[in-house]
Amino acid sequence: VQLQASGGGLVQAGGSLRLSCAASGRTFRTYVMGWFRQAPGKEREFVAAISRSGGTTYYADSVKGRFTISRDNAKNTVYLQMNSLKPEDAALYYCAVRGGTYYSTKPYEYDYWGQGTQVTVSS
């Protein structure tokens, strides 16, 4: 599986961005999809995940109520809508694929990773 993330950029605090992650292959609908982020000098952290059908979503407490994950299985794409952005949201954002049924907040439990897209939030 190859993943291509896009949509990052520079935004003022309080602004919005929409990240996209396009996946190759015909088995996209069989994967749980996740978004993670990593700021300089920090560990990679879980942001959000979505079930294979898109019917169930999971969020880190730090983004709950501001971020929305969604997926379009017909387009092999997962999205992360980020609203009310804060300076502490600035990071390199990665999408990731996890085989199986259940989501995970642990990066090592994901099988494939995209290259990352940079989000910068100015105060």
C-alpha positions, -999 to +999 in steps of 0.1 A: +000+000+000+013+034-009-001+065+008+002+101-004-007+128+021-015+164+011-032+196+022-008+209+048+003+245+049+005+277+069-026+289+087-033+314+114-045+303+148-082+297+147-081+288+110-088+255+092-071+230+070-082+198+053-057+171+049-061+143+024-044+109+021-048+089-011-040+052-010-031+029-038-045-006-042-079-022-042-080-032-005-084+003+010-118-006+024-103-034+044-080-011+064-085+010+095-070+044+087-053+067+111-037+101+113-007+108+135+015+139+140+050+146+151+064+179+162+101+186+163+117+169+194+085+150+203+073+115+198+048+107+171+013+109+186-021+096+177-046+121+163-076+102+149-086+069+134-116+057+114-131+022+110-131+004+077-166+014+069-162+049+082-190+044+107-168+048+138-142+074+145-117+079+174-099+110+185-072+121+208-085+143+236-064+172+224-083+174+190-118+162+200-144+186+189-121+204+165-109+177+141-130+154+120-117+123+102-136+108+073-130+085+044-143+079+009-137+042+001-147+048-036-118+072-039-094+054-016-090+085+004-091+095+040-095+131+052-087+151+083-107+183+086-089+205+112-108+235+126-099+260+153-063+253+148-039+262+176-001+267+176+003+234+194-013+216+165+017+225+143+035+193+133+042+169+104+010+150+099+011+114+087-016+090+075-013+053+082-029+020+074-037-007+099-049-042+089-075-058+110-107-046+126-097-025+155-080+009+157-049+016+177-033+047+191+002+031+189+022+040+158+040+006+158+007-012+153+002+005+119+016-012+088+021+015+061+028+052+064+025+081+041+054+107+037+038+133+059+024+168+052+035+198+072+010+219+092+022+253+105+000+274+128+010+310+134-002+328+166 
